[in-house]
Amino acid sequence: MLRLPKGAIRPRKAVLQMAPYAPPTSGRLGKLRLDFNENTVGCSPRVMEFLCSKLTPELLSVYPDYREVKDTLAAHFHVDPSQFVLTNGTDEAIQVFINTYVDDGNDVLQLAPSYAMYRFYAEVAGASIREVRYIPPDLQFPIDELLDAICPETRAVLISNPNNPTGALATVTQIERILKRARRAVVLIDEAYFEFCGITALPLLEQFPNLFVSRTFSKVYGMAAMRVGCLFSHAANITYIHKAQSPYSVNMLAALAAREAVRDQAFIQNYVAEVLAARELLCVGLEKLGIRYAPSSANFVLGYFGKRAAAVRDGLREHAILVRDRTHEIRGAVRITAGTREQIRRLLHELQEIL
Ligand SMILES: Cc1ncc(COP(=O)(O)O)c(C=O)c1O
């Protein structure tokens, strides 16, 4: 942190105290990107075609009008347009969820390790954060420990399902148990990797007024740079979420791209099938190399490389293959995104050389 100049105003205490979060996003283009759980082949050609040929100067000159996009997305997600907002990626969904419900000092519960932005926005809000840990080596969803940790003061619970970086999945029955136990709290189920497992809490929206679900176009849809996602809840909750959100936080290009993207479900299904085959190949390959890993329901696998974790990350990088070192959270752990089978064969070949 730079020293504040004389006379500068100090930021809020919560901001002073929080740790900076700077994911390693630079210099990744052109490399085999198995480090951010993105789509490794890019978005549907239909989206590119739309962006290149259907945009008009008028579309760019007017402020966003999301109505038609929302109608298409509502039909796709089998919800009413009043049951969701478009968000600037899941990150804004988390932010607006916290901004709407969490006050300074409130009890916020999350799992660990999990997606860093839950802690990030809860810390900005000045919340008091408690964590329930996934237990190595299998890192299964710690349902009993989480239920025990929920107390009457708990204000918000944030769950990534499947979880990043462990790949662990909570069943719909387990989510229902959490929603019942946390009746006095809002519960966010972040379904960024839904397409790779098919388990969703969306059908529970009417039954549980404390449930919020987020989805993103950053992962299977291959549109991380566009920054677009959705936050779902009971329509009454969504009116308050609307109040706390900027009216134009999603740019119209991203909104239109999302509409085009959901129209090409064949592309999504093909990619998911390829990733699931690649994930299997990756798991078998790791086993052959004597590397243990946590079972995953998402498009990535967390492998235990022990003391060799940093050498593996650096060695792969020398061959233009990027993976994510998670040793700061779980000893010896490296997270590898499952792209295509061809990409995983290349990764396994280099891994074998390094090990
Ligand atoms: C669990 C989880 N949620 C959300 C995101 C990011 O989503 P977005 O790009 O929509 O902000 C990630 C990205 O790694 C993630 O792992």
The ligand as an ORCA input file, in Angstrom:
! r2SCAN-3c Opt
* xyz 0 1
  C     -17.752    -19.717     -7.498
  C     -17.522    -18.588     -8.452
  N     -18.441    -17.646     -8.581
  C     -18.279    -16.628     -9.423
  C     -17.118    -16.509    -10.185
  C     -16.911    -15.337    -11.092
  O     -17.998    -15.060    -11.786
  P     -18.141    -13.727    -12.639
  O     -17.076    -13.731    -13.667
  O     -19.507    -13.916    -13.176
  O     -18.048    -12.540    -11.734
  C     -16.131    -17.453    -10.069
  C     -14.890    -17.298    -10.851
  O     -13.900    -17.900    -10.680
  C     -16.340    -18.522     -9.195
  O     -15.410    -19.471     -9.056
*
